[in-house]
Amino acid sequence: MIPRLLLPLMAITGVVILAGSAPAALSAQTSSERLARVVGGAAVPSGLGVNVHFTADHAQELRAIAGFGFRIVRTDLLWAQVERQPGRYDWARYEAFVADAQAAGLTPLLILAYSNPLYAAPVAGENSPSRAFAPPRDGDARAAFMRFAAAAAAHFGANVIWEVWNEPDLNFGSPVDLDAYVGFAIEACHNVRGASPNAPVIGPAASGFAWRLLNRFLAADRDACFDGVSVHPYRDRAPDDVLADWSRLRRMACGARRDCLPRVSSEWGYSSWGGAWTQDRQANGVVRLYLLNLLSGVPVTIVYDWQDDADLPGEKEANFGLLTKAGAPKPVYHALHGLLDRLHGLTLIGRVAPAGRHAMVLAFGRNGRPTALVGWSQLGPQAITIQTAARIEPCEACATAVLQLQAPISMRLTSRPTVTEIR
């Protein structure tokens, strides 16, 4: 990156920003091309990322995240921290974050996040960034947010993924105003697109499969500005029934646009907060959610969270990390890292059937040739046998294939996915 003090100043939509990003390409890419460019293919671990809660001064941690196997790192780009004086933007901490992430081989996913006390009134009794000030639904606040979104896109360019807000179905107004968010998001997307034509833009970052929001969002994106429809598929149960939810969203996304807008899992994890939610159960859930997203044809999965927020046993929100607050790896860290190590460079081919009652077995390989099976049981330990000519059911991103085994393969399945090599 060019030293910040040497960058020339330029005007964007009437505000002063630092011109440090590369110029936009002469011809804009399509939605699928924009997202595919930053995802980088279908082989494991392409498209896999993790959420963090930091900006500058974490270069070593970002290298550790990349070394783990993640390819994307997601964090808030907080408007209130960037614009502390009207019309003037201080990108310094985010410049450092983006530079350190990209130097480590990570693609930043930046959330254009939340309101700003320069333009919005405080909300009584709220102190979290997402709720402390009224959302910029209209007037001067909305216009200022749009300038901020355009300035951010112009400054950082097309080599980041942009997400418009976070979980608006929980925090965009009190009561929540979904229609106001949808119009706001569409305008913000066009502001980003105008400043950086080839930057991938996703939304609405719904807090679950919030069908009313998702339906309105897809219907409103008539000009195909967005490159992905993002969801946080949290659930207080095993992740396996997400297959039906992703399938329903795919039908909606394909019905709304000719190009079948890609689905993005921009935040999902499990908390090891105690009781029935043990660290082992967290590990099972996180590994399975990644595999189920692959089976559903979801190209981007962002795991929540890299590190626990606090050392607070019994507090759900504090215990989503792969690491403890002190930085010690939890079972989920070892389980996911082990899976990525065994499957590195392999592509999902499909689901093996029949595999057994309440059993899931997926085939991975290279060039359409299966070389590894990943299996788990949805209901208690069980032993299964994969026959020599077992069928591979095509998934949404896979072609039909048949296993050609020299001999049947016996697998002992538990709730934790395990890898069996095909020899």
Buried (B, 14 or more C-beta within 10 A) or exposed (E): EEEEEEBEEEEBBEBEBBBBBEEBEEEBBEBBEBBBBBBBEBBBBBBBBBBBEBBBEBBEBBBBBBEBBBBBBBBBBBBBBBBEEEBEBEBEBBBBBBBBBBEBEBBBBBBBBBBBEBBBEEBEEBEEBBBBBBBBBEEEBBBBBBBBBBBBBBBBBBBBBBBBBBBBBEBBBEEBBBEBBBBBBBBBBBBBBBBBBBBBBBBBBBBBBBEEBBBBBBEBBEEBBBBBBBBBBBBEEBBBEBBEBBBEBBEBBEEBBEEBBBBBBBBBBBBBBBEEBEBBBBBBBBBBBBBBBBBBBBBBBBBBBBBBBEEBEEBBEBBBBBBBBEEEEBBBBEBBBBBBEBBEEBBBBBBBBEBBEEBBBBBBBEEEEBBBBBBBBBEEEBEBEBEEEBBBBEBBBBEEBEBEBEEEBEBEBEBBBBBBEBE
